[in-house]
Amino acid sequence: MNLKQLSHMLALSQTTVSRALNGYPEVNEETRRRVVDAAKRHGYRPNPSARRLATGKTGMIGYVLPTGASVDIDPHFVEFLSGLGDYARSHELDLVLSPADADDQETTYRRIVANRQVDAVYISSPRPADRRVALVNTLGIPFIVHGRSDGFDFDYPFTDIDNEGAFHEAARLLVQLGHRRLALINGDDRETFAIHRERGMRRALAASGLTLGERHVCSVTMTEENGYRAARRLLEQSEPPTAIACSSLIMSLGVVRAVRDLGLTIPGDLSLIAHDDVFPWLKPENFSVPLSTTRSSIRLAGARVAERLAARISGLEEGARGEVWPVDLVVRGSVAGAPV
């Protein structure tokens, strides 16, 4: 079925049908739903080239993918991409990955915008005063940042979780349980999420007159092996921590292995709280000792970023609104009072 036939069947103009299918806000919701349902029922798909000519839109979301020997594509990225892809697929949007030198992503952003290859872009793993955010904010293309980049004198649209609040509450619980020597196994401390998590933990400790010593902070790529090595380094000190907050459930696998190899127990010798991105294949309740977590689904975050990008492409969302999602603290068997 082509556009003309679909329009005739619905007794609507081709322009109205086209605008309904492309999410134009001037088409009322009842008409849009009727057109979309009919298109699905009869297997109508707009011709991409014709749609681009008619609307000036590609139906594509862009992501500049940093590449190079120092770049790891980790499970957190893949899980986020799965959520974004699920939403994009169900709304007939495509995702375009454009590889770029990790140290010069700006050139690729300029190229894909100048060539009108995509309708919108998203930026992930932001750092303070991130050059990508500063650039894209001037290029006139809809965008969303997954996370936040502090240090700008302008607002920009983002979706983030309350990393500072999450680790503040985790540390506050551990202090309430009597722990005085706490440690943090964090992600890359050049990135805003890790900075916010450390800040939240330090704030909770300071409220009780405690400090987070530099030797009790590890900043590493979030892998199981790095979690193991960081935990060994912390637990083999002369005054080891009695509690650890860990920035990733994946790293906590390594922490648990290190505790076992050292002949220690959780929570008898060490209390452990980790951040759970809600991986379907790694559940904290299935650890040998069910793991206490701060919890927020990174897959849902991916879907939300795609939803907001679609809204910005269609004109349903404007401005520079930021979203900060609260994070749940789920207490399980991996925390207890500090050992005497």
PyMOL commands that set and color helices and strands:
alter all, ss='L'
color gray80, all
select helices_A, chain A and resi 3-10+14-21+29-41+48-55+75-90+105-114+131-136+163-176+192-206+214-216+224-235+249-261+284-286+298-314
alter helices_A, ss='H'
color red, helices_A
select strands_A, chain A and resi 60-67+94-101+120-124+143-146+158-161+182-186+217-219+243-246+271-276+292-295+322-325+328-330
alter strands_A, ss='S'
color yellow, strands_A
deselect
rebuild
show_as cartoon
